[in-house]
Amino acid sequence: MVVDELDALRDKFKGCTAIAFADLSTQMILVTDSSSNLRREALDALCAEAALLLGAKGKPALAEKPSDLATVTSPTELRVFVRAATDPNDVLCCICGPSTDAAAFVANAGECLDRISSGD
């Protein structure tokens, strides 16, 4: 179940405040982790940011080709956007604290997304 996968990832990284599974073809958040308290407007903005940074519908917005990973950092948070290997429209949009181990989080998020996207 998708929510269980998202919850497990969030639980593994205590600084993580929200994880959402999105479809870039429709630019919609499909599922969020069960503890996320982000309003719909914030989720929509997160999905729009993913589409801008990764590219949607096979077209890049900021680069020469669509990307599989993007991160945005600030003194107060780390936002991570990961595209699924099996379906380029499936992405995870994540908000974590600034002390989150980014490399470990990205690796775990990619594995989580691949399980969700492939239906395993």
Secondary structure, 3 states (H helix, E strand, C coil): CHHHHHHHHHHHCCCEEEEEEEECCCCEEEEECCCCCCCHHHHHHHHHHHHHHHCECCECCCCCCCCCEEEEECCCCEEEEEECCCCCCEEEEEEECCCCCHHHHHHHHHHHHHHHHHCC
